[in-house]
Amino acid sequence: MKDKIVMPLWTCCLFIVVMNTTMFNVSLPVIIQDLQITSDLGSWVISSYSIGYALSTVIYSRLSDRIPVRKLLTVGLLILGLSSLLGLFAHNFAILLLTRILQSAGAGVMAGLGLVIASRYIPVERRGAAIALISSGSAMAFGLGPIVGGLISEYWGWNGLFGITVLVLLALPVLLYFLPRESVKTDQPFDVIGAILTVINATTLLVAITQQSWLWFAIGVISLIVHLLYIRKVSLPFVNPQVFRTPGYTRLILIGFCVLVVNLGNLFLMPLVLADLYGRSSLAIGLLIAPGAIVAAFCTRFVGRWIDRYGNMRFMIIGHILLAAVLALFMLGLDQSALIITSGYLFFSPALSASMASLNNEASRVLPKAQIGSGMGMLQLIQFFGGSVSVAVCGLLLHSIPGVSVEEAYHVVYACLLLICVVSLGLTIWHSRASHSSIKPVTLDN
């Protein structure tokens, strides 16, 4: 595989896919007004894509154990590109929601298979740089999405946002040309029932949190119990329990969950702080956040090389320390100046990219090659689930703390994110020590 061509192009496509979430955030008020819908309905323009994106990610990853990557990529990008064309002409809520769901069904192919092909076809000594490059695409998308969304919405309307994701169709023939050809693995059956149960598990629990519904929560718990019982009876289930027996994998899942809670929680809070405390417009908010994303992208080439040279754990620990320091700064000084957000995110964004790149690279190292697809897919599903939960919970905390104003609540919520980051740092140190202790010294027989 020509990874020097495939990985940068893949990163560009992933950048578009992830930005497809943040672009719509700044345009949501206009969409609500144009379509004359309630804010609750409007929120599904964002959450439907996020939920579908997370679920399709793990499905594509799992399918890659059986179906060639080239075929999966073709299906995913065609669904994403063609549904985006439909979105250009979406002028009512039903078509808009359908378009976003279809987009999410195709978008997961980029996140789901990016780490899979890096783990399968790039040598270990260069894999860290490749995974860091992928992580930078996501980091830049989170930071630049509001700017791009604001500009497009202002000059071309919110339907113009769909024109950006149509561009992924241009990358498809190039990727197909350079990706390696694989054969269908008939010895790896796909568990359709398990996939459906996974979708039900994640969807019901996320809906329960976003809608604050005990009924949906009960349905989610019941579906989870049914799924666990089903896994015990199936020889090759969709959620492969073997990956959880891999030493260190469960710790990495918990760390990934915490890191995405911190990341998406912060990305949710920063625009609100800049709007509520400083009265910044959507475009101004994007401009204040963008420098951190740009710095993260610039540092990627160096971080990837350093990870390959010095190892994953060093950068996971350094990244966590920087994340905790920035969250402490936000907790204590976010009401002092809008530049606190800008300066803090200059360190937060590259620290996040380093942490995620190291985490994913470490997961690809500990997982057996036969479990790369299922293991990396599950890791990403848990990460996205953590991010979705974080946004919902942060929103609830801002308006539900008794006797605390919204302005004061920002400090409390950032304190919660700091606590989660510290817990994640503790898990990272634990994993680092466990990894070192598991390496037995080589002895020579006399």
Secondary structure in CASP SS format (residue, H / E / C, confidence):
PFRMAT SS
TARGET T0000
AUTHOR 0000-0000-0000
METHOD secondary structure of the structure
MODEL  1
M C 1.00
K C 1.00
D H 1.00
K H 1.00
I H 1.00
V H 1.00
M H 1.00
P H 1.00
L H 1.00
W H 1.00
T H 1.00
C H 1.00
C H 1.00
L H 1.00
F H 1.00
I H 1.00
V H 1.00
V H 1.00
M H 1.00
N H 1.00
T H 1.00
T H 1.00
M H 1.00
F H 1.00
N H 1.00
V H 1.00
S H 1.00
L H 1.00
P H 1.00
V H 1.00
I H 1.00
I H 1.00
Q H 1.00
D H 1.00
L H 1.00
Q C 1.00
I C 1.00
T C 1.00
S H 1.00
D H 1.00
L H 1.00
G H 1.00
S H 1.00
W H 1.00
V H 1.00
I H 1.00
S H 1.00
S H 1.00
Y H 1.00
S H 1.00
I H 1.00
G H 1.00
Y H 1.00
A H 1.00
L H 1.00
S H 1.00
T H 1.00
V H 1.00
I H 1.00
Y H 1.00
S H 1.00
R H 1.00
L H 1.00
S C 1.00
D C 1.00
R C 1.00
I C 1.00
P C 1.00
V H 1.00
R H 1.00
K H 1.00
L H 1.00
L H 1.00
T H 1.00
V H 1.00
G H 1.00
L H 1.00
L H 1.00
I H 1.00
L H 1.00
G H 1.00
L H 1.00
S H 1.00
S H 1.00
L H 1.00
L H 1.00
G H 1.00
L C 1.00
F C 1.00
A C 1.00
H C 1.00
N C 1.00
F H 1.00
A H 1.00
I H 1.00
L H 1.00
L H 1.00
L H 1.00
T H 1.00
R H 1.00
I H 1.00
L H 1.00
Q H 1.00
S H 1.00
A H 1.00
G H 1.00
A H 1.00
G H 1.00
V H 1.00
M H 1.00
A H 1.00
G H 1.00
L H 1.00
G H 1.00
L H 1.00
V H 1.00
I H 1.00
A H 1.00
S H 1.00
R H 1.00
Y H 1.00
I C 1.00
P C 1.00
V H 1.00
E H 1.00
R H 1.00
R H 1.00
G H 1.00
A H 1.00
A H 1.00
I H 1.00
A H 1.00
L H 1.00
I H 1.00
S H 1.00
S H 1.00
G H 1.00
S H 1.00
A H 1.00
M H 1.00
A H 1.00
F H 1.00
G H 1.00
L H 1.00
G H 1.00
P H 1.00
I H 1.00
V H 1.00
G H 1.00
G H 1.00
L H 1.00
I H 1.00
S H 1.00
E H 1.00
Y H 1.00
W H 1.00
G C 1.00
W H 1.00
N H 1.00
G H 1.00
L H 1.00
F H 1.00
G H 1.00
I H 1.00
T H 1.00
V H 1.00
L C 1.00
V H 1.00
L H 1.00
L H 1.00
A H 1.00
L H 1.00
P H 1.00
V H 1.00
L H 1.00
L H 1.00
Y H 1.00
F H 1.00
L C 1.00
P C 1.00
R C 1.00
E C 1.00
S C 1.00
V C 1.00
K C 1.00
T C 1.00
D C 1.00
Q C 1.00
P C 1.00
F C 1.00
D C 1.00
V H 1.00
I H 1.00
G H 1.00
A H 1.00
I H 1.00
L H 1.00
T H 1.00
V H 1.00
I H 1.00
N H 1.00
A H 1.00
T H 1.00
T H 1.00
L H 1.00
L H 1.00
V H 1.00
A H 1.00
I H 1.00
T H 1.00
Q H 1.00
Q C 1.00
S C 1.00
W H 1.00
L H 1.00
W H 1.00
F H 1.00
A H 1.00
I H 1.00
G H 1.00
V H 1.00
I H 1.00
S H 1.00
L H 1.00
I H 1.00
V H 1.00
H H 1.00
L H 1.00
L H 1.00
Y H 1.00
I H 1.00
R H 1.00
K H 1.00
V C 1.00
S C 1.00
L C 1.00
P C 1.00
F C 1.00
V C 1.00
N C 1.00
P H 1.00
Q H 1.00
V H 1.00
F H 1.00
R H 1.00
T C 1.00
P C 1.00
G C 1.00
Y H 1.00
T H 1.00
R H 1.00
L H 1.00
I H 1.00
L H 1.00
I H 1.00
G H 1.00
F H 1.00
C H 1.00
V H 1.00
L H 1.00
V H 1.00
V H 1.00
N H 1.00
L H 1.00
G H 1.00
N H 1.00
L H 1.00
F H 1.00
L H 1.00
M H 1.00
P H 1.00
L H 1.00
V H 1.00
L H 1.00
A H 1.00
D H 1.00
L C 1.00
Y C 1.00
G C 1.00
R C 1.00
S C 1.00
S H 1.00
L H 1.00
A H 1.00
I H 1.00
G H 1.00
L H 1.00
L H 1.00
I H 1.00
A H 1.00
P H 1.00
G H 1.00
A H 1.00
I H 1.00
V H 1.00
A H 1.00
A H 1.00
F H 1.00
C H 1.00
T H 1.00
R H 1.00
F H 1.00
V H 1.00
G H 1.00
R H 1.00
W H 1.00
I H 1.00
D H 1.00
R H 1.00
Y H 1.00
G C 1.00
N H 1.00
M H 1.00
R H 1.00
F H 1.00
M H 1.00
I H 1.00
I H 1.00
G H 1.00
H H 1.00
I H 1.00
L H 1.00
L H 1.00
A H 1.00
A H 1.00
V H 1.00
L H 1.00
A H 1.00
L H 1.00
F H 1.00
M H 1.00
L H 1.00
G H 1.00
L C 1.00
D C 1.00
Q C 1.00
S C 1.00
A H 1.00
L H 1.00
I H 1.00
I H 1.00
T H 1.00
S H 1.00
G H 1.00
Y H 1.00
L H 1.00
F H 1.00
F H 1.00
S H 1.00
P H 1.00
A H 1.00
L H 1.00
S H 1.00
A H 1.00
S H 1.00
M H 1.00
A H 1.00
S H 1.00
L H 1.00
N H 1.00
N H 1.00
E H 1.00
A H 1.00
S H 1.00
R H 1.00
V H 1.00
L C 1.00
P C 1.00
K H 1.00
A H 1.00
Q H 1.00
I H 1.00
G H 1.00
S H 1.00
G H 1.00
M H 1.00
G H 1.00
M H 1.00
L H 1.00
Q H 1.00
L H 1.00
I H 1.00
Q H 1.00
F H 1.00
F H 1.00
G H 1.00
G H 1.00
S H 1.00
V H 1.00
S H 1.00
V H 1.00
A H 1.00
V H 1.00
C H 1.00
G H 1.00
L H 1.00
L H 1.00
L H 1.00
H H 1.00
S H 1.00
I C 1.00
P C 1.00
G C 1.00
V C 1.00
S C 1.00
V H 1.00
E H 1.00
E H 1.00
A H 1.00
Y H 1.00
H H 1.00
V H 1.00
V H 1.00
Y H 1.00
A H 1.00
C H 1.00
L H 1.00
L H 1.00
L H 1.00
I H 1.00
C H 1.00
V H 1.00
V H 1.00
S H 1.00
L H 1.00
G H 1.00
L H 1.00
T H 1.00
I H 1.00
W H 1.00
H H 1.00
S H 1.00
R H 1.00
A H 1.00
S H 1.00
H H 1.00
S H 1.00
S H 1.00
I C 1.00
K C 1.00
P C 1.00
V C 1.00
T C 1.00
L C 1.00
D C 1.00
N C 1.00
END
